[in-house]
């Protein structure tokens, strides 16, 4: 026999505070993930195309990371 459909009374109310906190954390992680990927790509381009090498890669990576931290 099929299970009866849930009543509206059986469904708990949504926790909006936790939902908003989770969404804010998701946005924060997405923003910094995109910034990190762009930072790495720019540093890779500077180290290979720019001829800066491994030291240049880390230098550009750190400088762009600090700039992003203060801008965003």
Residue frames as qw, qx, qy, qz and C-alpha x, y, z in Angstrom:
[[0.000, 0.889, 0.457, 0.000, 0.00, 0.00, 0.00],
 [0.397, 0.572, -0.025, 0.717, 1.30, 3.46, -0.89],
 [0.364, -0.326, -0.456, 0.744, 2.45, 5.77, 1.85],
 [0.046, 0.890, 0.453, -0.034, 0.13, 8.70, 2.51],
 [0.370, 0.633, -0.005, 0.680, 1.27, 12.14, 1.40],
 [0.383, -0.208, -0.476, 0.764, 2.73, 14.34, 4.10],
 [0.096, -0.886, -0.453, 0.007, 0.49, 16.93, 5.62],
 [0.218, 0.780, -0.130, 0.571, 1.62, 20.53, 5.81],
 [0.587, -0.741, 0.183, -0.269, 1.72, 20.01, 9.56],
 [0.953, -0.167, 0.117, 0.222, 4.28, 17.20, 9.17],
 [0.642, 0.502, -0.024, 0.580, 6.79, 19.39, 7.31],
 [0.482, -0.582, -0.231, 0.612, 9.07, 21.42, 9.59],
 [0.181, 0.972, 0.067, -0.133, 9.46, 25.13, 9.00],
 [0.731, 0.476, -0.107, 0.478, 12.51, 26.18, 7.01],
 [0.569, -0.627, -0.082, 0.526, 15.44, 27.51, 9.02],
 [0.419, 0.875, 0.112, 0.215, 15.95, 30.80, 7.16],
 [0.276, -0.894, 0.349, 0.060, 18.82, 31.96, 9.35],
 [0.675, -0.292, 0.621, 0.271, 20.84, 28.83, 8.61],
 [0.665, 0.566, 0.430, 0.230, 19.88, 29.03, 4.93],
 [0.200, 0.973, -0.054, 0.105, 21.16, 32.59, 4.67],
 [0.451, -0.729, 0.496, 0.137, 24.37, 31.73, 6.53],
 [0.751, 0.031, 0.599, 0.276, 25.02, 28.81, 4.17],
 [0.535, 0.764, 0.289, 0.216, 24.35, 31.00, 1.14],
 [0.055, -0.970, 0.238, 0.005, 26.72, 33.71, 2.40],
 [0.596, -0.489, 0.600, 0.214, 29.44, 31.10, 2.94],
 [0.728, 0.361, 0.524, 0.256, 28.85, 29.72, -0.56],
 [0.347, 0.923, 0.084, 0.142, 29.18, 33.19, -2.07],
 [0.306, -0.855, 0.408, 0.094, 32.36, 33.88, -0.08],
 [0.694, -0.217, 0.638, 0.252, 33.92, 30.59, -1.18],
 [0.647, 0.597, 0.417, 0.227, 32.92, 31.14, -4.81],
 [0.136, 0.986, -0.086, 0.033, 34.34, 34.68, -4.84],
 [0.350, -0.746, 0.554, 0.118, 37.69, 33.66, -3.37],
 [0.771, 0.057, 0.602, 0.200, 37.83, 30.54, -5.55],
 [0.562, 0.768, 0.238, 0.196, 37.47, 32.65, -8.69],
 [0.049, -0.956, 0.288, -0.019, 40.05, 35.14, -7.39],
 [0.622, -0.479, 0.598, 0.161, 42.49, 32.30, -6.62],
 [0.761, 0.324, 0.503, 0.249, 42.10, 30.73, -10.07],
 [0.380, 0.906, 0.064, 0.177, 42.58, 34.10, -11.80],
 [0.315, -0.860, 0.398, 0.044, 45.59, 34.81, -9.57],
 [0.727, -0.226, 0.605, 0.233, 47.21, 31.49, -10.46],
 [0.682, 0.569, 0.389, 0.246, 46.57, 31.95, -14.19],
 [0.170, 0.973, -0.108, 0.115, 48.07, 35.44, -14.20],
 [0.467, -0.710, 0.519, 0.093, 51.09, 34.23, -12.21],
 [0.788, 0.063, 0.560, 0.246, 51.58, 31.31, -14.61],
 [0.542, 0.782, 0.211, 0.227, 51.42, 33.66, -17.59],
 [0.074, -0.956, 0.279, -0.048, 53.93, 36.01, -15.99],
 [0.611, -0.520, 0.580, 0.142, 56.32, 33.18, -15.22],
 [0.727, 0.178, 0.590, 0.303, 56.20, 31.53, -18.64],
 [0.454, 0.769, 0.306, 0.331, 55.45, 34.25, -21.18],
 [0.109, -0.982, 0.110, -0.112, 57.06, 37.01, -19.16],
 [0.702, 0.403, -0.451, 0.376, 60.17, 34.93, -18.56],
 [0.326, -0.731, 0.336, -0.496, 60.12, 35.55, -14.81],
 [0.439, 0.206, -0.854, 0.189, 60.59, 31.90, -13.84],
 [0.544, -0.418, -0.720, 0.103, 59.63, 30.24, -10.59],
 [0.279, -0.285, -0.390, 0.830, 60.60, 33.18, -8.41],
 [0.180, -0.027, -0.219, -0.959, 58.47, 35.50, -10.54],
 [0.471, -0.350, -0.726, -0.358, 55.56, 33.08, -10.30],
 [0.478, -0.484, -0.631, 0.373, 55.55, 33.19, -6.50],
 [0.170, -0.193, -0.137, 0.957, 56.20, 36.92, -6.43],
 [0.302, -0.152, -0.403, -0.850, 53.24, 37.68, -8.71],
 [0.516, -0.390, -0.751, -0.132, 51.08, 35.14, -6.85],
 [0.397, -0.422, -0.537, 0.613, 51.76, 36.79, -3.49],
 [0.033, -0.127, 0.022, 0.991, 51.42, 40.35, -4.75],
 [0.384, -0.226, -0.527, -0.724, 48.10, 39.66, -6.48],
 [0.508, -0.419, -0.747, 0.089, 46.83, 37.75, -3.45],
 [0.274, -0.361, -0.401, 0.796, 47.59, 40.70, -1.17],
 [0.142, 0.015, -0.237, -0.961, 45.98, 43.16, -3.59],
 [0.461, -0.322, -0.685, -0.464, 42.86, 40.98, -3.83],
 [0.429, -0.402, -0.700, 0.407, 42.68, 40.68, -0.05],
 [0.119, -0.353, -0.256, 0.892, 42.59, 44.46, 0.37],
 [0.245, 0.009, -0.397, -0.884, 40.26, 45.12, -2.58],
 [0.613, -0.245, -0.583, -0.474, 37.69, 42.43, -1.84]]
